[in-house]
Each structure stands twice: as C-alpha cells, then as structure tokens.
Amino acid sequence: MCVWNYLEWGGAQVYFLALMKEAKKHCEVRAILPAGSNEQLLKFLNDLDIPCDFVASHTDTQPAFSVKRKLARHFNKLRSEYVYCRHLKKFDLKSCAVHVEFAPWQSFAALFWLCTKTKVFTTVHNSVYPQQPWRYWIWKFKFGVLSKFKNFHIFTANEDAKKGLREFVPADFYDRVKVTYASINPPELLSAQKSGLNKQAICQKFKIPADKFLVLCVGQFIDRKGRWIFLEAAQRLLKENSDMAFVWISNSKPPEEDLLKAEAFGLGENFVLITSEQVGKERIDLFNLIRLADVFALPSFVEGLPISMLEAMALGKAVISTNINGIPEAVKHLETGYLIEPSDVDALVEAIQTLKNDEALREKLARAGSEFVLKNFDERIAAQTAWQSYEESFSE
C-alpha cells in the first residue's frame, strides 16, 4: 500500500505512481489518500487500475507564521496521522508492506505504531538539515528509535538525501538505505517528443505569446521553489527584452494574495500562471507545454531531485536551476545544464540572457541534458529497486 495524507500533489506522487506500476506486476496494490484529491492525479491512478481508499482527513500544509497557527497545524497533522493509522487497521497489516509519505522527524508516533504492525517504508526526498541544535538531537533520537525496528526501511530519492541521513542513523542501517531516484518514464517522454505539436493552438488556449523567447517553470507556486526570484528576474529581463515571455505551471491554484503579489510585478501578458487542472488530464498535455519552452528555469531554495526538471531535460530543454541538494546530480554546470546559487536574481538574469543569446550553448546543454537524464534516471530501475526491497522484507 502507498499512503499519503495531503491534498497537494507533485513529484512525490509521480514517484509513487512508478513504484505502484512495478509492484502491481507482482501483487495487489492499493493507494490510501485524502478525499478531495486532485482529479488529474485520480485519473493517473485509474489509468494504472490502482484501487484507492479515500480518507476524510488531510494535513494542513499551508504556511504558518504565528505560534497559534503553528500549533493548530501541528495538531491537525497529529490528528490526520491518527485517522490514517486507524484506517490502516482495517487491513491484514502483517501480510502487507506499507509505503508511507511520513517523514521520520515529523511523524514519529505514526511510524512507531506502524512499525509494531507491519513492514514500513518511507522515502526521504530532501536532505535532513535541522537549523537548531535542540531539534537536531530530537531528530537523531527519533531516527535512532525507528532504525531499531527490523521492519523499518528508508529509501532516498537522491544521493544527497542519503548523505544527509548519515549522522542520524546507525552505520549498519545507513548501509541498507537504498536510493530509488526520483525519475522519469523514458518511453513516455520519447513518444511525446515524436508526437505532433500545434504550437499556435496551445499558445492561443493559454494566452501565451507565441512569437517570444519562452522561459518556463513547473512546480508548486511557493516560496521554496523560488517564485519571487523567477518573477523578479522576469521583470528585469523584460526591461531590456521585449521578445521574452514567462510561464509558471503550478500543481494547484495559489491563494488570492499570492496572485495579487505576482500581478504587482507588472509583467502583464508576458507572465502566464497555469494550474495543472487547466493543463489537461493527460501527461502528454504537460509535456507539450514544456516542449514550447526555449529554457526551463527552476530557482529553488530547497529541493530534492525535481521530476519536472528531469522531464524538461529529457524533452530536450536547456535547464537553469540552483546548486542545491540533489539538483547537481542531474545538472552539471555548463555540461548538462546551467547552475546558479539560490536567491541570486542577478545570476538567474545572466543565465537566461546567456542562453537566449547563445543558441549553440543552449542546444548543447539541451542535447547533453537529455542524453544524461534518459540514461541515468529511468523510473523503471528505481521501481525495481523498491520492489526488491519490498520482497526482501518478507524474509526478514
């Protein structure tokens, strides 16, 4: 079973879809997720013929700035995890492997309970770097307790995330942690590349300027993805380049105050924000939008190994991203893409302008990036690695 308890969806769910697709070849698979989940995600699950249980609870993932708000969000999370654990009690957990999207440092109680009932797997997508010393020791304690359970297993979605675990878990447990890369579906992407593309029709549908150099990003329109850096760079570039446009594709509609702040940048028709529901219900719809881009730019502050970036690279787009976490495992500076430091607007402006002016460099990075990603980030390999661990857990 694959379990997550939040409504927003993105790379983690694409990752889960790949794991479920492989597991379904060998056993029964079920997804446990919140009622009210995104219709596009539900269609992907339906296409794979994955049975779903819908739970009338989900965590609050919106930002919290006041103490009262933080406490409310924390209690909401605890309650949601309790509801999900109670739902899982309906199943014969001794005969199951349960892969949950619960972080050990945040969901200790739920994971502890599950470890007493079943074989538990969780995936760490980002490096574990607590800011405060007191939090470091609490997290170390939680990892230490959970790692004593023989039926507790951790995957990481990139090498950087695995390295971040080294100081939190015992050496023998660390050696058993497997990297199941956040990856792509090469046949699907290669098929998309070969399909016809009606650029005019797509641009008209989404009101994207069809005759301009297009810079595109795919990811939740949130702070950690570098949304304001992206828009500030766009603002600066448009002062000198009337032939540019910018598109951001978000998995969900941002709050009204965020839309108003984005509008205040004064980009007009040269910035288009599209939600995944507007994109369409097929993956090819998203891929065709990515294919319109001249450059893909993701200026994240915190990131694992974003699948949207890997897909853009596989589709032959020159990529600009930040030198953080797992990103350099795919983007090698001036080899397979262009790396900048996070929060550096000047560097993002320079990178976009450089690739706009240097078509040869843009094509070189696009070609090398595509070859590298298609060769090294195949979701079928990651899914087979995960399935092997699921299977081995029954002989422990």
Residue pairs with C-beta under 8 A, 6 or more apart in sequence:
1 29
1 30
1 31
1 32
1 88
1 91
1 96
1 97
1 98
1 99
2 16
2 19
2 20
2 29
2 30
2 31
2 32
2 99
2 100
2 101
3 31
3 32
3 33
3 84
3 88
3 98
3 99
3 100
3 101
3 102
4 12
4 13
4 16
4 32
4 33
4 34
4 100
4 101
5 33
5 34
5 55
5 57
5 58
5 59
5 80
5 81
5 84
5 101
5 102
6 34
6 58
6 59
6 61
6 101
7 34
7 36
7 37
7 38
7 58
7 61
7 252
8 61
8 220
8 251
8 252
9 37
9 38
9 41
9 251
10 219
10 220
10 251
10 307
10 308
11 125
11 182
11 304
11 306
11 307
11 308
12 101
12 123
12 125
13 41
13 44
14 182
14 307
15 123
15 157
15 180
15 182
15 183
15 307
15 379
15 382
16 31
16 99
16 101
17 44
17 45
17 48
18 183
18 185
18 379
18 380
18 382
18 383
19 99
19 180
19 382
19 383
19 386
19 387
20 29
20 31
20 48
20 50
21 48
21 383
22 380
22 383
22 384
22 386
22 387
23 29
23 383
23 386
23 387
23 390
24 48
24 49
24 50
26 387
26 391
29 50
29 51
30 50
30 51
30 52
30 53
31 45
31 50
31 51
31 52
31 53
32 52
32 53
32 55
32 84
32 87
32 88
33 52
33 53
33 54
33 55
34 54
34 55
34 56
34 57
34 58
35 54
35 55
35 56
35 58
36 58
37 54
38 251
38 252
38 276
38 277
39 277
39 281
40 276
40 277
40 279
40 280
40 281
42 52
43 281
44 283
45 52
53 87
55 83
55 84
55 87
56 83
57 79
57 80
57 83
57 84
58 80
59 76
59 77
59 80
59 81
60 72
60 73
60 76
60 77
62 73
63 223
64 70
64 72
64 73
77 106
77 107
78 109
81 102
81 107
81 109
81 110
82 110
84 110
85 110
85 113
85 114
88 98
88 114
88 117
88 118
89 117
93 114
93 117
93 118
94 117
94 118
96 118
96 119
97 118
97 119
97 121
97 390
97 393
97 394
98 114
98 118
98 119
98 120
98 121
99 121
99 122
99 123
99 386
99 390
100 107
100 110
100 111
100 114
100 120
100 121
100 122
101 122
101 123
102 110
102 111
102 122
103 122
103 124
104 111
104 122
104 124
104 139
104 142
104 143
104 146
104 154
105 128
105 130
105 138
105 139
105 142
105 143
108 142
108 145
108 146
111 120
111 122
111 146
111 152
112 145
112 146
114 120
115 146
115 149
115 151
115 152
118 151
119 151
119 153
119 390
119 393
119 394
119 396
120 149
120 151
120 152
120 153
121 153
121 154
121 155
121 386
121 389
121 390
121 393
122 153
122 154
122 155
123 154
123 155
123 156
123 157
123 180
124 154
124 155
124 156
124 157
124 161
124 162
124 164
124 165
125 156
125 157
125 158
125 161
125 182
125 304
125 305
126 161
126 164
126 302
126 303
126 304
126 325
126 326
127 160
127 161
127 163
127 164
127 325
128 139
128 161
128 164
128 165
128 168
129 164
130 136
130 139
139 168
140 167
140 168
143 165
143 168
143 169
144 168
144 169
144 170
146 152
147 169
147 170
147 173
150 396
151 393
151 396
153 176
153 389
153 393
154 165
154 169
154 173
154 177
155 177
155 178
155 179
155 180
155 386
155 389
156 162
156 165
156 177
156 178
156 179
156 180
157 179
157 180
157 181
157 182
157 304
157 305
157 326
158 179
158 181
158 182
158 304
158 305
158 325
158 326
158 329
159 179
159 326
159 329
160 304
160 325
160 326
160 329
161 304
161 325
161 326
162 174
162 177
162 179
165 174
165 177
166 174
169 177
178 385
178 386
178 389
179 385
180 382
180 383
180 385
180 386
181 305
181 376
181 377
181 379
181 381
181 382
182 304
182 305
182 306
182 307
182 310
182 326
182 377
182 382
183 307
183 310
183 377
183 378
183 379
183 381
183 382
184 307
184 310
184 311
184 314
184 373
184 374
184 377
184 378
184 379
185 379
185 380
186 314
186 374
186 378
188 283
189 287
189 311
189 314
189 315
189 374
190 374
192 283
192 284
192 287
192 288
192 291
192 315
193 291
193 315
193 316
195 284
195 288
197 288
197 291
197 292
199 210
199 292
200 210
202 208
202 288
202 289
202 292
203 209
203 210
203 292
204 210
206 247
206 272
206 274
206 278
206 289
207 269
207 272
208 214
208 245
208 247
208 272
208 292
209 245
209 269
209 270
211 243
212 243
212 244
212 245
212 270
213 241
213 243
213 244
213 245
213 294
213 295
213 356
214 244
214 245
214 246
214 247
214 292
214 293
214 294
214 295
215 234
215 244
215 245
215 246
215 247
215 293
215 294
215 295
215 296
215 297
215 352
216 246
216 247
216 248
216 249
216 289
216 290
216 292
216 293
216 295
216 296
216 297
216 312
216 317
217 225
217 230
217 247
217 248
217 249
217 296
217 297
217 298
218 248
218 249
218 286
218 290
218 296
218 298
218 308
218 309
218 311
218 312
219 225
219 248
219 249
219 250
219 251
219 298
219 300
219 306
219 308
220 250
220 251
220 252
221 227
221 248
221 250
221 254
221 258
221 262
221 273
222 254
223 301
224 300
224 301
224 302
224 303
225 298
225 299
225 300
225 301
225 303
226 298
226 299
226 300
226 301
226 322
226 342
226 343
227 248
227 262
228 261
229 299
229 342
229 343
229 344
229 345
229 348
230 246
230 248
230 297
230 299
230 348
231 246
231 262
231 265
231 267
231 271
232 265
232 345
233 297
233 299
233 345
233 348
233 349
233 352
234 244
234 246
234 265
234 267
234 270
234 271
235 265
235 266
235 267
236 345
236 349
237 244
237 349
237 352
237 353
238 244
238 267
238 270
241 353
241 356
244 270
244 356
245 269
245 270
245 271
245 272
246 267
246 270
246 271
246 272
247 271
247 272
247 273
247 274
247 289
247 292
247 293
248 271
248 272
248 273
248 274
249 274
249 275
249 276
249 279
249 286
249 289
250 273
250 274
250 275
250 276
251 275
251 276
252 275
252 276
253 275
253 277
254 262
254 273
259 273
262 271
262 273
265 271
274 289
276 286
279 285
279 286
279 289
280 286
286 311
287 311
287 315
290 296
290 308
290 311
290 312
290 315
290 317
291 315
291 317
293 312
293 317
294 317
294 318
294 355
294 356
294 362
295 317
295 318
295 319
295 320
295 352
295 355
295 356
295 362
296 309
296 312
296 313
296 317
296 318
296 319
296 320
297 319
297 320
297 321
297 348
297 351
297 352
298 306
298 308
298 309
298 319
298 320
298 321
298 322
299 320
299 321
299 322
299 340
299 342
299 343
299 348
300 306
300 321
300 322
300 324
300 327
300 342
301 322
301 324
301 342
301 343
302 324
302 325
303 321
303 322
303 324
303 325
303 326
303 327
304 325
304 326
305 325
305 326
305 327
305 329
305 330
305 377
306 321
306 327
309 319
309 321
309 327
309 330
309 331
310 330
310 373
310 377
312 319
313 319
313 330
313 331
313 336
313 337
313 366
313 369
313 370
313 372
313 373
314 370
314 373
314 374
315 370
316 366
316 367
316 369
316 370
317 366
317 369
318 337
318 338
318 355
318 361
318 362
318 363
318 365
318 366
318 369
319 331
319 336
319 337
319 338
319 365
319 369
320 337
320 338
320 339
320 340
320 348
320 351
320 352
320 355
321 327
321 331
321 337
321 338
321 339
321 340
322 339
322 340
322 341
322 342
323 333
323 339
323 340
323 341
323 342
324 342
327 339
328 339
330 336
330 337
330 369
330 372
330 373
330 376
330 377
331 337
331 338
331 339
331 369
332 339
332 372
333 339
334 361
334 365
335 365
335 368
336 365
336 368
336 369
336 372
336 373
337 365
337 369
338 351
338 354
338 355
338 365
340 347
340 348
340 351
341 347
354 361
355 361
355 362
355 365
356 362
